[in-house]
Amino acid sequence: MDDDFVVEEDDELKSFLPNGFGKQDVKADVALQVERSKRPTVQPTKVRDGGGYGVARQEHGSLTAGSHEDKDDDQDNDDDEDEDDEDDEDEFPVSHELVLKTHERTITSMTLDASGSRLVTGSTDCTVKFHDFASMTPTTLRAFKSVDPTATKTSASSETHPIHHVEFNPVSPTSILVVSALPQVKLLSRDGEQIAESVKGDMYLRDMHNTKGHISEITTGTWHPTNRDLCVTAGTDSTLRIWDCSVRMMQKDVIVHKSRAAGSAGRTRMTAVAWGASPQGSSSNLIAAALDGSLVMWGGNGPYNRPSAEIRDAHQRDTWTSGLDISSDGRTVVTRGGDDTIKIWDTRKFKIPISTVIHPSTSSQYPTTGIKYSPTSTSIITGSGEGSLHILNPATLKSELVTPVTPNSPLTTLLWHPKLNQMLTGSANAEIHVLYNPSISSRGAATVMSRAPKRRHIDDDPNLTTDLSQGLSGDAIIAPNGNLSNHRQQHSKPLTGLTASGRSRDPRRPHVPVTTPFAKSQPDEKHVRDNIPLSSMRDEDPREALLKYAEKAEKDPIFTGAWRKTQPKTIYANISDDEEDEGRERKKARQV
């Protein structure tokens, strides 16, 4: 009894029990989070000999066809390849990635503002998503707003169209050019509000110079490289139209491309357009590609009556040239055609390509598949049908690096931001991959992975809560915001930018109260039957509906009640059978 009672410490119990009370500071293990964002063990492959497809390269741990190296040589050069891979990781930001899954269908276009803080994406699910890297954490990778720029009414029957192109104004990042599958182009603010909209042209006019806008679908568009008020759009009506955004999208110039292909009647579809700097630095070049295989160049400042240069057979006729970009110095142009080729052109000698390489095209299924120069024009990036990212040499078009991003899902759009030094890829499986390297990339995805994860609240999961503000109905389908597109399923994902209670996740945006289904333009059947008079007559026979009031009208007339007692009685003449027969004989005599 005199001995002290000693309790052994249990390390597991000690680690389970809290060390203190009150609010605990959430600390992030930045190194661990960055390590988790490191890409899989599949190493990027540097291609030394040749370029394009059919060249020796190693992907997914296997050696593809076309290799002429022996196994012994591979074993001898393992150390050299490891050193080259390390150099590639330092040269290109592809070592780590951040995956965003906010869309439901193929990503068609992406754009980042000049500072690299706001990402806007477009998709074939007919929506434009707005992402803010400043408000993201590793556990809250979501868009703060979703906009359907083509929806005219908040109802299930409203038409929606896929998004072809979105692009921030490079000079003034307060406006975004949005091109959808319509003859009208829209300008949105960086918060998703509509600023202006172009007009639709008269489709019954033959001369396209006399129309005030496009008469058919717009395929793509872009901004002027230095003038904040000018943008250009390319349409399927064989025209390029330059818009002055300072005067609410007023048409400034019309460029009509006259196709010389046999049987085209002088018209074709414009598939791609780029507006870049001039080699002399004094002007700019406006270059466009058409479905007839031609590549046309105009002076950026006009006049646009005649092109300064034209290549009729730049690519095969009736193939969709989806990718077109101009280098930063304006001396070279790269095109990716639907004829499975990538070509480099010299703007000073705009006749024959400098280099050509075979690269299978996916533009027949994904018309927005692009190709881009790096910010310094020292590399060219494009995707493949297998989901690999290809980094090409701008002089020879040989593959410098091939790395898989989304296996078995084609890459449809790409972007290399100059300030962040990060690559963004959009694929057909609705995934956005932000590739970066912590040592050479800044902000963007690197900043997101350095933040502490946010603890999710139970109200953030709409599957565990019920929003009574939306109303309850056993027969009607209640669509959030009253917009249920035809291609979406009934059990679709909730709106990404809202919580389960309908409030915006962005604290800077005010709360907009949600209206109940009975106050919308399309009320349900019970509301119509109970509140609209005589609504049940739609399902009745009109003859029976009138006859059931015959007896009531005779006993209690409504319209003739004032003179019911003074109304004269109808007296008919009494005609005998002989007089009736005589009348018939007289009618026959008259007919004869």
Helices and strands as residue ranges (DSSP letters): H 11-16, H 30-36, E 58-59, E 62-63, H 71-76, H 78-91, E 96-100, E 107-112, E 118-123, E 128-132, G 133-135, E 145-147, E 163-168, E 175-180, E 185-189, E 194-197, G 208-210, E 218-223, E 230-235, E 239-244, G 245-247, E 250-256, E 270-277, E 284-290, E 295-299, E 309-311, E 323-326, E 332-336, E 341-346, E 355-358, E 371-373, E 380-383, E 388-392, E 399-404, E 411-417, E 422-427, E 432-436, H 445-448, G 458-460, G 462-464, G 468-470, G 480-482, G 517-519, H 525-531, G 535-539, H 542-547, H 550-555, H 577-591
